[in-house]
Amino acid sequence: MTLSRRVLITGSAQGLGREMALHLAAPGTLLLLHYGTSNEAAQSLVSAAGDLGARAVALQADLAEPRERERLMERVIAETGSLQVLINNAGLYLPLPLLEITAAQWKTTMEVTCGAVHHITQMATPLLRKGAPARVINLGDSGNDRIVSRPQATPYHIAKLGVNVLTRSYARALGPDGITVNQISPGIMENSIDGPEAPIPAGRRGAYSDLLAAMDYLLSPAADYVSGTNLVVSGGWNR
């Protein structure tokens, strides 16, 4: 098989990450599928992607630990010498009140949701340069473009603010190399743990297909000149 697109997706075993992987699975595609603890789901995804004609490899790593992130990228480098697409999808949402969050939970949430986005993008840069024109897509949150009180799941929201800053910063840093860096920010989705605090203007929760359409655009030639953008997909909610 001649590989025409090499893709790394973090947090790919379940939910949106899995849907993105299956959407991109096609003959000529190498899918490097990171997962944390869901080994059975990851292996199922590898099989499903293979049925669609892609070559898929499941790669386990605890993204809260820098050494684990380094080990993940060592395995990525062993599988391929270049990347055309990096999707930083992994995040940790703990729906706990601010006064109940432990120091360990705070640290883990920040590392998985924000720290890993920086570290993995940084380590993947040489591969993305070799695969240029290349794309980086980070998963944000529909409210991460402004500072407001977040008494619930506070470290997650702070981390997503950081992802917004990282997206803009990496867009400037990697633009000269032919690499675009953008963010897709979902609102209340079909798999969201919490319900909306206010009605969703669009009258429904977001579907995976809504986010996949945004991903398709950012990966398409039509978005060659789009970088540093936060594409909010929330049906008007949280705006």
TAJO-V364841 format. One record per helix or strand. SS is the DSSP state (A for helix, B for strand). FROM is the first residue (numbers start at 1). LEN is the number of residues. Records with the same first field share a line. If there is no record, write none. Layout:
SS: FROM-LEN + FROM-LEN
This chain:
B: 5-5 + 29-7 + 55-6 + 85-4 + 97-1 + 134-6 + 152-1 + 179-8 + 189-1 + 206-1 + 230-4
A: 15-10 + 39-13 + 66-14 + 98-3 + 103-29 + 154-24 + 208-12 + 221-3
